[in-house]
């Protein structure tokens, strides 16, 4: 008897159809998944992560426990710079470390214990060697270098290259320090230590890819409102800081911890009201600085450098690209 029209009497053939359908759908799903994975991989290759670091947050794998002192709330500091125009890339304005308005603190008070940091690092030879190596130092240089730095607070969200300690090595990563972060500054006005973690800091590296921010953001953060610090043309004897409570300017000698703070006229701050510091404003266009600020430091003017020089930990200048 002939089979019914349009049908089949082969049970194996009828059973293979659902199997082939399932296999086809599975292959389609795999191909689709591979396509999207490849697309995500391509996107990842075109992106670079910048970690947001709130002022008091302890990031993973810190070099040491916190050596930061109490930092008052930033009540009287200038507003952050206006965001740069969007152009497919976050532009970070450069400002010289000799400029007033980048760093602050509290008169007669330190916000970071450099001596304790040196003690903590030197307890571990591997850790101290890794820390010193990030700034071109030896472990023998570590204590005098750290105790010669100046405690301060960044009062503008600031881009840096931070380092965490893992598996015996200093691992660099790009980061933004929130305004209010306690740091130690070198003689060129460049942040060199994040006090909450004991991490060594270097100037930010150039970011040529699309920036992707990771970590926990904070109120008021604007990607285009961050700054990077360019070292002063020559070593400074003192730094102009902004009192984060009163908004007045005061002078802290390099390496001072508060006891030697003075007003801008050069007299002890306890003898009278603080003055103000005049400076030629800096016009930052994109990634370049087009102005040359003059900071009046204890009656002496310091002229900032035109070229974006950075200076490693031991004081030798070196050129380093920055975003």
C-alpha positions, 0 to 999 in steps of 0.5 A: 500500500503506498504511503499517504501523500506528503507523509513518510513511513520512515520513523527514523527520518521523522525522529531526526527532524526535531534533533536537526532543529535543536542542533541548528538553534544551538549553532545559531546561539553559539554563533550569536554569542561568539559574535557579541563576545568578539564585539565586546573584546573589540570594544574592550581593546578600544577602552581604558579603565580609570579608577575613581577613588573616593577620598577616604576609601581603601582600595584593594591591595594597599601598600600600608594601612592608612597614615592619613590624619583627619581632613575637615569637610571642604567648605571653603574651596574654589569650585572645580574647573569647567568641563572640557568640550567633548571630543570623544576623549576626556581632556584633563587640564594641566596645572603647575604644582606651584599654582595656588588653588590645587592643594589645601589643608588646615593651618597648623595641622598635618593631614598625613604621617610620613614618618609612620609610612616610612616605618611601615614600608621598611618593615617589609623589604619586598614591599619597600623595594617595590614602593621605592622602585616606582619613583626611581629610589632605593630603599636607603633613600626611602625614609629621607625622601618621605620625610621631606615631602609635604602633607596636603589635600587635593582640593580638585579631583586629580588624575594620577597614576596610582599603584597597588601592591600585589604578589610582591610588585607595584601594579600601576593603574590610572585613577582619579583622586577625589577632592579632599584626598590626603596626599604628600607633595614633592618639592615640585608640587606633584602628589607622590603618596596617597595617604589613605593607602600608602600608595606611591603616585606618579603623574597620569599616563597618556590615555589614547583610548576611550576612558571608562570609569570604574569604582564608586563615583561621588557627588559632583564628579565630572569627567572633564573637570579633573586636573593633572599636576605639572611639576614646577620649573624648579624646586620650591621652598614652600607651597601655597595651600588653601585652608579648607575651612576658611578659604584663606591662603597660607604658606607651608614650607616644603617638608613642614607638617604645620608647625612652621605654617606662615601667612603670605607676608611671611609672618606666623599665621597666628599673628594676624589674618591670612592674606591672599596670593595673586597669580596670573590665571592659567588658560588650559586648552585641551591637554596643554597649558597656555598660560604661565602662572606667577605664584607669590611664595613668601614674597618671592615669585616662581615662574612655572615651566612651559614644557610638561616636565615631570620629576621622578622621586630622586629629583632628576627631571624626565619627560612623561606623557599625560592625558 
